[in-house]
Amino acid sequence: MLDNYDFSESRPNPYVKRERKAVTMNLDQVAIDYFKNMAAETGIPYQNLINLYLVQCAREDRKLVFS
């Protein structure tokens, strides 16, 4: 082990912004089927598609319409 290390050429961790937390959710079957079908079309896992959609909603500050 060295006494000193040179970090002058280092860069910030690019994955810090993408911190994720595992959660358990109860979803309607129709929602699961929708994202699983989209996953089959795109090749992206359905859990990732759900996350991408929720992140997009949050960034666009979308409000849920109750009907």
Helices and strands as residue ranges (DSSP letters): G 16-18, H 29-42, H 46-59
